[in-house]
Amino acid sequence: YQRRVRGGQTVDGKEMPIYIAVKGRVYDVTRGRDFYGPKGPYHIFAGHEVSLALAKHSIEEVHLDNDYNNMSLSPMEKESLEEWIISYEMKYKHIGDVVNTNRVTESEAIIQ
């Protein structure tokens, strides 16, 4: 999970994997390249924590990288987010969890 390299980009002739995080869980969404890759409708999600965006059905940048522990969501938004989590768990591989990035620089954000 690196914001520094946007998923789906080509680096040294090799396509990079596409990762997104939902409630701190990092998923490899590379197989959804048509959605999350550079030309996909959700390309803005690549390399970001997207919980608030999913809950609000938004692709606005302001809804990316928010602290999912402190989100103020309506009951309908909470339900929507939980449905998205179920979908990601079924479709994509969980590859790790976001480490508290308050203690590292953005380019050093890692997964465990």
C-alpha positions in Angstrom: 0.0 0.0 0.0 2.0 2.9 -1.3 0.5 6.2 -2.2 3.8 7.1 -3.8 3.3 4.8 -6.8 -0.3 4.8 -8.1 -1.5 1.3 -8.8 -1.6 0.1 -12.3 1.2 2.3 -13.5 4.0 0.8 -15.5 7.4 1.0 -13.8 10.5 -0.3 -15.7 8.2 -2.0 -18.2 6.2 -3.9 -15.5 2.7 -3.1 -14.5 2.4 -2.4 -10.7 -0.2 -4.0 -8.6 -3.2 -2.0 -7.5 -3.9 -1.7 -3.8 -6.7 0.0 -1.9 -7.5 0.1 1.8 -10.9 -0.2 3.4 -11.1 0.3 7.2 -7.4 -0.3 7.3 -7.4 -3.6 5.5 -5.4 -3.5 2.3 -6.7 -5.4 -0.7 -5.0 -6.3 -4.0 -7.5 -5.1 -6.6 -5.2 -5.7 -9.5 -7.7 -8.1 -11.1 -10.2 -5.2 -11.1 -7.8 -3.2 -13.3 -10.7 -2.1 -15.6 -12.2 -0.4 -12.6 -9.1 0.7 -10.5 -6.4 1.0 -13.2 -5.3 4.3 -14.8 -8.2 4.4 -17.2 -10.9 3.0 -14.9 -13.8 4.9 -13.4 -12.4 4.4 -9.8 -8.7 5.0 -10.7 -8.7 7.7 -8.0 -9.0 4.9 -5.3 -5.6 3.3 -6.2 -3.2 3.6 -3.3 -5.7 5.2 -0.9 -7.8 4.4 2.1 -11.3 4.6 0.6 -13.8 3.8 3.4 -15.5 7.2 3.5 -15.7 7.3 -0.3 -17.3 3.9 -0.4 -19.8 4.7 2.3 -20.8 7.9 0.6 -20.7 6.4 -3.0 -18.2 9.2 -3.9 -15.2 9.5 -6.1 -14.3 12.9 -4.8 -10.7 13.2 -3.6 -11.9 14.8 -0.3 -13.4 11.5 0.7 -10.0 9.6 0.4 -7.5 8.9 3.2 -9.8 9.8 6.0 -9.5 8.3 9.5 -12.0 5.5 9.3 -12.1 5.3 13.1 -13.5 8.8 13.4 -15.9 8.9 10.5 -19.4 10.2 11.1 -21.7 8.1 9.0 -25.4 7.8 8.7 -26.9 4.4 9.3 -27.4 3.9 5.6 -23.7 4.9 4.9 -22.6 2.4 7.6 -24.6 -0.3 6.0 -23.3 0.5 2.6 -19.7 0.4 3.8 -20.3 -3.0 5.4 -21.7 -4.3 2.1 -18.6 -3.0 0.3 -16.4 -4.8 2.8 -18.2 -8.1 2.2 -17.8 -7.6 -1.5 -14.0 -6.9 -1.2 -13.5 -9.9 1.1 -15.2 -12.1 -1.5 -13.5 -10.7 -4.6 -10.0 -9.6 -3.7 -7.1 -10.8 -1.6 -6.5 -9.2 1.7 -2.8 -8.6 1.7 -2.2 -6.7 4.9 -3.2 -3.9 7.1 -2.3 -0.2 7.1 0.3 0.7 9.7 -0.3 3.9 11.6 1.0 6.4 9.1 1.2 9.2 11.7 4.6 7.9 12.6 6.0 7.5 9.0 6.1 9.6 6.0 3.6 9.1 3.2 6.1 7.4 1.0 7.0 5.0 3.8 3.5 3.8 4.5 3.7 0.0 4.7 1.6 -3.1 5.2 2.1 -5.8 7.7 
